[in-house]
Amino acid sequence: MSLKELAEDTTTALIKVIEGYDFSDEQKKTLQGIVESSIAHAVEQARIAHKEATVVCCGPEADIAHKIEWEAQQQTNALIANLSALR
């Protein structure tokens, strides 16, 4: 499942929970933006945790840890750019 599909499914599920309220298209877009931001934040927090674990794990091979961290950062940046493009 793509992140866009995940955000859309989550937004749809949230709207169904409060079905009695009629959301405008603008409100739905705002809600989806909040969901997308939450997903991006969760990914960033996971990246930080993985970076810390990599540095601890690789200790003396810090150069390898930095290379892994750099690659992870590039993938995170691409993910966030993709999420931002959904808006």
Long-range contacts (C-beta under 8 A, 24 or more apart in sequence): 3-36, 3-39, 3-79, 3-82, 3-83, 3-86, 4-82, 4-86, 6-39, 7-32, 7-35, 7-36, 7-39, 7-83, 7-86, 8-32, 10-35, 11-35, 29-87, 32-86, 33-87, 36-83, 36-86, 36-87, 37-83, 39-83, 40-79, 40-80, 40-83, 43-76, 43-79, 43-80, 44-76, 44-80, 47-72, 47-73, 47-76
